[in-house]
Amino acid sequence: MTPATTFAGRTVALFGLGGSGLATALSLQAGGARVVACDDNPTSMARAQEQGIPTTDLRGADWSGFSALVLAPGVPLTHPVPHWTVDLARAAGIEIIGDVELFCRERAQIAPDAPFVAITGTNGKSTTTALIAHILRQAGLDVQMGGNIGTAILSLEPPAPGRHHVIELSSFQIDLTPSLNPSVGVLLNITPDHLDRHGTMENYAAIKERLIQGSALAVIGIDDAPSRAIANRHRGPLVRIGVAQRDVDGLIVRDGTVTGRSGQAIADVSGIGSLRGAHNWQNAAVAIAVVQALGVTDDEIAAGLKSFPGLPHRMEEVGRRGRVLFVNDSKATNADSTEKALTAFRDVHWILGGKPKEGGIDLLAPLFDRVAHAYLIGAASDAFAATLEGRVPFTHCGTLDVATKQAAESAARSEAPEPVVLLSPACASYDQFRSFEDRGDQFRTLVRGLIG
């Protein structure tokens, strides 16, 4: 745990008692703050009380006694409307921050030069975060990984000289971190997402840009127009990463080979199964730029890339039956993310559907020639069928178990060298599953049952 000592002796209101909220409350208490916590879910309130965290309904609290409101990142700050705690905090004139801000203030106080890598982007940030942490660990360094991936940032060990914090950040977390100042700030890409929480693409991009504005070194992927514009106006030290863009003063990826400014090849990732596809080549190039800046050698980088196991639920190769490869891409909860998976394979037996997102799967039409057959599940089935009609053969399967069985049988009849059964839903999971992890775990179990 990282005790948050910067509010020692003061009283803090905290709203949101999920995993990161509980960790934040315990961190504040360990640092000497008095915490008054709240959540809309009575079960979460009871769980906090069991752990010794005082709770109350903050609607009736005296806000003049609070020094800050610490807000969980899932709670609306601005759109579609501010949460009621935000209105009360603003009326009281107190700051509204999140757990990452508490970490940044603690780092500034106890170890301002401790290596801190912060990664954001619409897609690929979890894979890139895990890859950077893996390479650093393989090089023998002390690494703490968390944030939006896995462990809450304040549950990690505190900043210290030589200890590398590798932290994935969502736009929600950045929005609550005014003093964000990583050693290396990474912006992978920007495409439309979470606009219900940010209002417009301009607001969403501006929040992403804040991560790299305060960084000592920025690493920016420039294959999309919003990120390219951010790179062009950035005035600090910068490494550009290009896959589709070739005229790059930075690192370029061609056919899986990462090339530096001098034109010399740094690494070939084209044959690494856990880094399939152009999007993962970008992730690898970004990771290389980051770890190079942190002093990792080329040999250590090559070894780390080759041994990277990949990320659960993100183009995860879960098994084979004969020539058929089964891939769990349950983390692909929007069409842009699914596009990366479809680009990486051919003769795809595609399982998709769930709780639909704005735009559906229309943008995937140029990749439909890679799909042998589609298997539709969940709430989006009818809408997706309308998009696929006349372009891709499809079957309404309803549930994941039916779709997996039918896709496996069809793929086994294929004459392709490596038919792929791909779960890449292009949808949220909440119509049938608790989370995308639950969806991916069930797919993995189904595949193992088929393989035997």
N, C-alpha and C positions, 0 to 999 in steps of 0.2 A: 504493500500500500504506500501511496504518497500522501502523507499528512498535509492538508492545505492550511498552512499556518498564517497566511496573510489576512485572515479574518479572526485571528485569536482575540478572545475577549469581547467579540461583538456578536450580535444576533443576526442570523440570516434566515430568510424565508426560502423554502425550497419546494418547488412543485414538480411532480412526476417521480413516482417511486417504482419504476421498473428497475432493470439491472443496473444501468448507469446511475440512476437516481439514488438507489440505495448505496452504491459505492461512493457517490459524492457526499451523501449525508454522513457516512462513517468517516470519510476523509476529513471533512470539516470538523467533526467532533474530535478526531484524533489530533487535529491541529489547534484545538482550543476554542473553537467557535461554539456558540449556542445555536442549535438548529431547530426550526419549527417547520415541520414538513406536512405536505398535503398531497392528495391524489383524488381524482374523481372515482377511483375504484376502491370500495371499502376493503376488499381483500388485500390490496396493496398497502393500505393504511395499517391493517392489522399485522401484516408481515413486518412492516417497519417498526411497529411498537414492540414486537417480539425481539427485535435486535437492538432495543434500547434507544430508538430514535423517537423523540417527542413529536406527536402529530396533533393537528387541529384543523378545523375548517377555516381556511385563511380568509374567507369572505367576512368573517366577523372579527378578524384580528386587528390590533392597533399597528398599522403599518409605519407609524412614526418611529417605532422602536427597531425597525429593521435597517440593516446597513446595505443589503442587496437582496434581489430576488435571483436565485439560481434556478434556471429553467431547464428541464429535460429537453433534448433536441427535438423530440417528436411533438412538442407542444407548439401551436401556432404563435409566432411572434408578430407577424404582420398580416398574412393572408390565410384563408379568405377573410377572416377578421381576427384581431388580436385576442388571445385567450383572456379571460376575465382577470387572471392574476397580473397580466401585463398592464391592463388598464389601471389596476390598483397600485402597482409599482410606479407607474408613470405619474399618477396623481400624487403619490408620496414623494416623488423626486429622487427615487433611488435607482441605482444601476441594475440592469438586467443582463446576466451573464450565464455561461454554461460551464461544464466541468473542464473543458479544454482551456478556458480562460484561467481557471484556478491552477491548472498545471503550468501554464505559461508564467503566471505570477510567481509560482513556487520556484520554477527554474531560474527566473531572473534574480530571485533572492538568494538561492543556495548554490547554483552552479550555472551561471549565465553562458558559459562556453560549452556546456554539455551538448554533444551532437543530437540534433533533433530534426528528423526528416518528416515532413508533412505531405501527404499525397491526397489529391482530389481529382475529380473528373466525373463525367456522367457515366462512363463505362470503363472497366478495366482496373479500377483503383484497388480492389481487393487483391487481384492477382499480382499487381505491381508491388503493393505493400508486402505481401507474403514473399515475393521473389527477392526484393531488396533485403528483407530481414534474413532470408535463407542464405544469401550470398555472404552477408556480414557474419552470420554465425559460422558458416563453413570456413571463413577466414580467421576464426578464433576470437571474434570480438564479443563483448558483452552487449546483448541486444534485448530490448523490451519492445514488443509489438502489440498494438491494440488500437483503441479508438473505435471507429465505426466497424472494425473487423474484430470480432471475438471479445477480448478483454477490455473493460472500461478503462480509460486512461489513468484514472486515479487509483485503480487497483494494481497498477504496475509499480515496480520499484521506483524510488524517486530519482530525479536527475542527479548525475554524478559525473565527474571527469572520466572520460573514456567509456561511459555507458551510452549506447546509442538507442534513442527512442525513435521507432519507426511507426508512424501513426496515420491511419486512414481517416480522412475527415469528409463528412457529408456537407452539403451546402447549409443544412440546418445547424450543424456544429460551428461552421465558420461564422455564421450570422451572429453567434453568441460569444465570439472570441475577438474583442476589439484590439487586444495587444498581441495578436498572433505574429510570431517572429522566428520561424524555423531557420536552422542552419541551411537546409535545402528545402525549397518549396517546389512541389511538382504539380503541374496542371496537365493532365493527359489529353482531355478533349472536352468539348461542350456541345451537346445536342439537347433538344427539348426534353425536359423531365421536371417533375415536381412543380409545374407551373401553377397548380392550384395553391401551392404554398408560397410562391414568389411573385405571382401576378403576371409577369412578362418575361420574355427571354432576356431582355436587357437587364432586369433586376437579377435574374438567375446568374447571368454571366458576370455581372458586377460583383456578386458575392464570391464567386469562384476566383475572380481576379484578386480579391483581397488576400487570399492565401499567399500568393507570390509577391505581392507588393512589399510585405515586411520581411521577406526572406533574404538571407545573405547571398544565396545563389538560387536562381530560378531555373527549372528544367521544364520546358513547355513543348508539348506536341503541337505541331502546326498544320496538321492535315485537315482541320476544319476552320472555317472562316472566323468564328468568334475567337478561338484560341490564337489564330494567326494575328488577328488585330491586337490582342492583348500582348503578344510577343513583340509586335512592332512598336508599341508605345512604352514597353518596359525599359526603364533607364538603368537598372542595376545589372550586375553580372548575370549572364544568361547562356544557357545551352539550349539550342533548338533541336527538336527531333522530327525527322521527316521520313515518312514511308511513301505516301502518295506524292508529296512535295519533294522535288529533287534538288532544287537550288537552295541549299540549306547551309548556313554557317553553323555547323554543329555535327550531329550524328545522323547518318543516312542509312536506311535499310533497303537493300535490293535483294529480292529473292531469298530472304532469310539471313543475309550477310550484313552485319553491322559495320559500317565504315566511318572512320573518324575524319576530322578536318583535313588531315594530310592525305586522305585517300587510301590509307592503309586499313586493311581488314582487321577488326578487333575481335569479332566472334561470329561463328556460323551457328544459327539456331534453327535452321531449316529442318534438321533431322531430329529435333527434340520433341517427343510426343506431347509433353505437358505444355509446350509452347507452340502449338499448331496455329497457323493462320496469321495474316498480316497484322491483325490487332494485337496478337501476342508478340509479334516481332517488334511492334512499337513499345509494348510493355517491357520487353527485354532491353531495348535500346535505352529507354528511360532509366531502368535499373542500372545499366552499365554506367550511364553518365553520373548517376547519384553515387554509386560506390567508388567510382574513380575519384570523385571529389573528396571522398572520405578516406582515400589512401589505399584502397584495395588493389592488389597487383593484377595484371592481365591473366596470369596463371590461376590465381584464386578466383577470378571472375569466371573463367572457362569451366573450372571445376564446379562452381556453384550453379551455373546454368545447367550443366549436364545432370546434376543430381537433384534438380528441383522437382518435387513430386507433383506439383500442380495444386490447385485449390479445390477442395470439395465443392461439388455442385456447379463448377464452372468448367465446361468442356472436360469433365473428368471421365477418363476411360475406365469403365467399371467392369469390363470383362469381354471375352470373345467366345463365340460358339462357332467353330469352323472358321469360315472367312468373315463372319459377321462381327463387327465391332459395335459395342453398346456404349453410348456416351451420355452421361448425365450433365445436362446444362440447365438444371432447374433454376439457377440464379439469373437466367435470362428472363427478366420480368417485363421487358419491353421489346419492341420490334428492332430497335437499333442494336440492342445487345444480341438478339437472335441472329441478326445479320452477320455478326462476326463468326458464329458457328456455321451457318450455311456457306459462308465463303470458304471455310476450311475443309469442307467435305464434298464429295459427289456421290451419286446414287444413295440419297438420303431417304430413309423411312422416318418421317418427321412426326413426332407426337407434340401437339400444340393445343393451347387453349387454357382457360381459367377465367379469372376476373379481368375483363378487357381494360386496356388503357386507351387514351385518346389517340386516334390515328390508326388503330388496328394494325393490320399487317400489310397495308398498301405499299409501303416503301420497300417491301421485300420482293415485289413482283419481278425485278430483274434477275433474281436468284431462283425463281421457280423452276428453271430448267435443271437445277441440281436435285430436285425433289422427285423421287420415284413415286411416292405415295404419301399422303398426309392422313393422320389419325387424330380426329378432333375430340377433345374432352372439355367438360365444364361449360360455364356460362357463355363463353364467346363462340361456341360451336356454330350457331346459325350465321352469325355475322362473318365468321371466317370462311364458312362454306360459300357464302355469296362472293367473297373475294376470290376464292380458289376456283369457282365454277368455270369449266371450260379451259382451265389452264393447268390444273394439277388434279390428278385423281385423288379422291378423299373418301374416308369412311367416318360416319358418326359413331364414336365408340362410347361416349358418355363418361367413362371412368378410366383411370390410369391403368388398372389391371387389365381391362379388356384391350386397351390400345397397345400395351406392351406385348401382350400375347399375339395379337394380330400382326403387329409390326415385325416381330421376330419371325413369325411364320412366313410372311411375305419376303423379308430380307433373305431368308434361307433359300428361297426359290430363285433369287436373283443370280444372273450370270456375271455380275460385276466382280472385279478383283477383290474389292473390300466394301461390300454394302454396309451401311451404317444405320443403326437404330438410334435416333437422336431425340432425346427429350429436351426440347428448347422451346418453352411454352409461349414466349412473347406476351406473357400475361402475369399478373399477380396471382397468388395461390389461394386467396382467402375464400373463394367460393367452395372449395372442397378440402383445403388443408390449413393447418395452423400457420404455416410459414413455407417459404420456398425450400428450407432445409428439410422439413417434414416431407414435402413432395419428393425431393431428391432421394431421401432415405428410403421412401417406399419404392421408388423406381429401382434403386440399388438392390433392395431385397427381392423384388420381382425378378430382376435379371439373374441374380444368384440362384433363384429357384429354377429358372429356365436352363441355366448352364449346368447345374447339378454338382 
